[in-house]
Amino acid sequence: MAGEILGVIGTGRMGGPMAERLIDAGYSLVVYDTQAEAVQPLIKRGAQLGKSPADVASRADIVLASLPTPDIVKAVTLGQDGISSGNRAKIVIDLSTSGPGAAKLVAEGLKAKGMTLVDAPVSGGIKGAVNGTLAVMVSCPQATYDTVQPILKNFGKLFYTGDKPGVAQTAKLANNLMAAAALVITSEAVAMGVKGGVNAKVLIDIINASSGRNSASEDKFPRAVLPGTFDFGFATGLSYKDVRLCVDEAEAMGVPMVCGAVVRQMLAITNAKYGASSDFTSIAKVLEEWAGVEMRG
């Protein structure tokens, strides 16, 4: 039975399953989410309800946060009634994708209150969160990493990227850009194939047995595009946010993002057409409309 009391803030589509895994591992939890219904499954399993991020950080030894945007991360960690106002927790693990700039700012703000940030974005979607097969990228001091390793191992495979906050975020943004790019280019290729008379499923099978295979052809197309469900489990608005952050950070570093800029535009179009809450596999729907085809099989 794990000894520490853990706080979990943000118990939605990713944070909820991760919190469940911590309960399975024997941890006692204090949980908080602005959506009351999001914490109910955890309360039923014995988690305590926190009144605010500050309250959670006053009742837990280590606080984990899984939040949707950089602005929300900053508000929850450093804002009024934020984690930094708590009086017990000394380590804050941010599982969100907030970008290197936000991670550095949050790390400085927490440091001023005697707290250490563990920059730990995750990749692998809801399925990975449920099954404990996420990739967890981690930046924090080595001693802190040694402390949090047993907790983070419940979520999947760990990749230590060093002691500087924001480095793990950079790795995560690079990955998410490539995931979105794979979806865009696969949608274009399959739309062309279907228009030219190839069955969509046959073409995907050919791609997956050939050099063009990628995460979209192997996973997203079979699960969410070919069946026409468009329900892979990652919101267009979040993918658009991640790719925008990636391209902006790259340009600030002096790294050109020619393909990245095009992927950002495709997500902007998908976001405008189908809304931020649509599934990001809706990128394929944009191509279907433009090409006048349906990619089913």
N, C-alpha and C positions, 0 to 999 in steps of 0.2 A: 504494500500500500504506500503510495507516494505521500511524502510528509508535507510539502509546501501547500499553502492555499494559493490557488491561481485565480486571477481575475481575467475575464474574457469580455471585451467590449466590441460589439458588432457580431451578432449571432445569426446573420442572414444565410445566404445560399452557400457561402464558403465557411464563414465563421461558425455556423451552427454545427455542421458535420465535424469540424475540427474540435469543437468543444465536446461533442459526443465522444470522440476518441480519447480525450483527456479523462472524461468520466470513466470510460472503459478501462483506462490505465490505472484507475484508483485515486485520481486527484480530486480534492474538494474544490468546487468552483464558486466564485461570486460573479454573476453575469449582469450585463446591462446592454440594452438596445433601445433606440428611440421608438421602434415598433414593438409594442407590448407583446404581440402574438409571437414574435420571433424567439422570445426567451421561454415560452411556455413548455415546450418539450424538455428543456433542460431543467426547469423548476420541478417538473414531474419526476425527474430522475434524481432529485436531491440537491440541485444547485441552489444557492442563495441569490436573491434578487438585490442588486445594487440600485441605489437611488440616482446616481450620477457617476461619470467617470472618476471624479474626485473621491466619492464614497467607495468605489471599487478599489482604488489605489490606497485607501485607508484601511481596507479589510484584507487585502491580498499581499502576498510576499513578492509575486511577480505578476505583471499585467500584460496580457496579449491583446492586440487590437487588429481587427480585420474590417477595413473601412473602404468605401468606394472611390473617394477622390482626395487629391492632395489637400484641398481646403478643409475638408472634413477631418483629415488626419491632424492638421495643424490646430483646428479648433478643439478637437477631443483631447489632444495631448497638452496644449499650451494655453487654451482659452479659459474663460471663466468656468469654474467647476470642472476644469480639465484634470487629466491624470497628474499633472505637475503640482496640483493643489493638494494631492493626497499626502498622508504622513507616514505610510508604512512601506509601500513598494519601493525598491531601489533599482529594479530592472524593468524596462518596458520593451516588449517584443512587438515590433510593428510588422504584421504579415501582409499589409496592403501594398499595392503598387502605386507609389506616390511620386516617384522620380528622385534623382540624386539631390536636386536643389532643396526639396522639401525635407528629405532625410537629414541633410546637413543642418538645416535650420532647426528642426525638431531636436536633433542631438545636442545642439548648443543650448537650446532652451531648457531641456531636461537636465543637462550637466549643471546649469546654474542652480538647480534645485536638489543637487546631489543624486541625480538618477542617471543611469546609463541606458542608452538606446541600443537595442539589438535590431539592426536593419535586416529583415528576414522575409522578403517577398516570396510568394509561392507560385508554382506553375503546375498545371495538370487538371484544372477544372474541378467541377463539383464531384465527378466520378473519382478523381484522385483524392479529394478531401474525404470522401466517404470511405474509400478503401485504404487510405494511408499510403498512397503511392505518389504523392506530390514530390516535385523537385523543390527543395527549400534552399535558397541562396542566402548566405549569412555574412554580414559584416558587423564586427564588434571586437572589443579587446579580447585577446586569447583567454584570459582568466574568466571573463563573462561567458565566452563561448563554452568553456568547460562546464560552467554551471547550468547553462540552458540546453545543452545537447540532449540530456535524457528526456526533456519535455518535447523538443522539436522532432526527435526521432519517431515520435508517435504519428507524425504527419507524412513521413516519407524519407527520401534520401537527402542528406545534407551536403552542401557545397560551401566550404568556408572560403570567402573571398578576401579575407584580410581584416585589419582593424579600423579602416576608415569608413565612416558612415557614408552611404550613397553608392558605394561600389557594387553592392548586391543589387541595388535598384538599376544600375547601368546594365548589369547582366540580364536582369528580368526584362527591361525594355528591349534589349537586343533580341531576346527570344520572342517576345510578343509581336515585334515588327515582322519577324520571319514567319510566324504563324499566320498573321493576317495576309502577308505577301503570298504565301502558299495558297491561301483560299482564293485570292484574286486571280492569280495566274491559272490555277486549276479550273476555275469557273470559266475563264476565257477559252481555255483549250477544249474543255468538254462541250461548251456551247458551239464552238466551231465544228467539233466532231459530229455532234448531233445534227447540225445544219447540213453537214456533208453526208449524212446517212448512216453514221455509226450509232449503234445502241449505246446509251449512256453507261449502263452497267458494264457492258463489254469493254468500252473504252477505259473505264476506271480499272477493270481487271488487267487490261493491257499495260496501263501506266504503272500499276502496282507490281507488275512482273518485269518492268523495264526501268530505264535510268531516270524517268521523270517522277518516280514515286516520291511522295512527301506526306506531311502530316494531314493535309486536307484530303488527298486521294485515299490514304489508308484509313482515316478515321472519320473526318467530318462529312465527306460525301456519302459513304455507305450508311452512316448513322442518321444524317439530317437532311441531305439534299436529294439523293436518289429516292427515298421514301416520300419526299415532299413535306416533311414535318417541320423542318427549319427550327429545331428545338435542341440544338447541341448543348446549350446551357451557359453561353457567355453572351452578355448583352452587347449590342452594337455600340451603344454609348460608351461602355467601358473600353472596348477595343479601340474606338476612335480616340478616347482620352489617352490610352497607352501609346498609340502610334504618334499622336501629336506631341506628347512628352518626349518620345524617342527622337523624333526629327528635330525638335527644338533644341534638345540637349546636344545632339550631334553637331548641329550647325554652330552652337555656341562653342564647341570644342574645335571647330574648324574641320570637321569631317563631312564631306559632301554626302547628301542623301538623295540621289537622283531617283532611284526606284522607290525609296521610302516616301518621297513627296507624292508620288503617284498613288501609292497605297493609301496615304492619308486622304487624298482626293476621293478615292473610291469609297472610303469609309464615310467621308463627309456626305457624299451623295446618298449612300445607304441610310445613314442617320437621318438625313432630311426627308427621305422618301418613306421610310418604314418606322422611324422613331427610335429614340435612344433605348427603349425597353425591348425592342425587337431582338431576335437572335442574330449574332454576327454572320451566321451562314446565309442571311438574307442578301449578302453580297451577290450570291449566285442568282437570286431573284432579279436583281438589277440586270445582270447579263442575259437572263432569259427574256426579259422584256425587250432589251435592246436588239437581241439576235432573233427574236420571234420564235423561240423554241422552248420546250420543257425538258429539263434534264432529269428523267425518271428511269427507274429500272429495278 
